[in-house]
Amino acid sequence: MRINIGYNDFNDKAEALMSRKKVTIKDIANYVGVTPMTVSYVINQTPNQSISAETKQRVLDAVKKLNYVPNNAAKALRLNQTYCIGVAMEKKLIVQRYAQILEGIRSRLEENGYSILLCNNQQSTKALPEYMNCFLENRVDGIIYVSMDGQDIPEKYQKQIKQFNIPFVALDCEDMENFSTVQYDYYRGACQQTEHLIKKGAKHLIYFRPQTNTKQERYRLRGVEDTLKKYPEVTLAIYEIPYSVEKEQEVPNLGMIYDKTMLGIFSKALEDEQDNIQEKDGIICSWGRWVEVVFAETLKRGMKVQISGLAEGTLYAPLWDNVTYSSLPNYEAGCILSEMILEQIKKPEIVRHEVLSPL
């Protein structure tokens, strides 16, 4: 006796399968009327299999209809690959530039079938940083490391990364020649903005910089000073803004603490420079986040000056004609880091270095 199964019967069957906790390949096979191996071949796009286009489409339709989710743990175990990359970031994501970097990483890895795992940088009670443990525990296939203020990871960890053959790439580290890295050209950005202000008519410049000796701040200062060597008629006043890393850790919702002391320094500096700075003269802010605060202070004092930020601030594009930024290509950096780590996974012997110019 022949039984005809209609459309509604298949729908009922699909609803019954989806009511379970998880649909399996065997469920897909029973639903379509093929073997589990056929379903596996179709899902994994296994080459050189004689499966008709019609059958492939029926399997794919069933996968979509039944909301089938692959067992990636089993796949990772079989292929010895997790299709996940660990991202270790020393800075907090509330800081805009680091969120942009992460988005570049995420989007490019997603295009290549990878997900990301944000790793803890702290050692805790373990002998190794958490991001290294993530690899050794087979949770990720490689590590993208985003430095804080241009600092390298300790040399002992660099040696262990090599020892354990961990695919590893780094952003904004000062001296890690043995690993693939992406760097920003802080020097060029400072040169460009200083030159821009002078060509717009500046004869006197005020330079606000943090009271720290990190790589990027050394390069930025040198860029400003080297540019001024070509213009001996232009004068420069440097003011250092103190900040505390400890304070930054205490207040995770702020990348930089604008306390009364800091605002007082901005205000006092502009007061001292009131008689020196004329219309069209310029103010350079090493940190773009300072631009809006400095701009507000100049408005209070009626100072018609140019203002430049050496890294983008809270505004993607300036709202005022006298404000410019040397923006860092953060999203692009994230994309390149992703390409580098995938390259490392396939060809560990390849080491390359990219230097990105400001926008």
Secondary structure, 3 states (H helix, E strand, C coil): CCCCCCHHHHHHHHHHHHCCCCCCHHHHHHHHCCCHHHHHHHHCCCCCCCCCHHHHHHHHHHHHHCCCCCCHHHHHHHHCCCCEEEEEECCCCCCHHHHHHHHHHHHHHHHCCCEEEEECCCCCCCCCCHHHHHHHCCCCCCEEEECCCCCCCCHHHHHHHHHCCCCEEEECCCCCCCCEEEEECHHHHHHHHHHHHHHCCCCEEEEEEECCCCHHHHHHHHHHHHHHCCCCCCEEEEEEECCCHHHHHHCCCCCCCCCHHHHHHHHHHHHHCCCCCCCCCEEEECCHHHHHHHHHHHHHHCCCCEEEECCCCCCCCCCCCCEEECCCCHHHHHHHHHHHHHHHHHCCCCCCEEEECCC
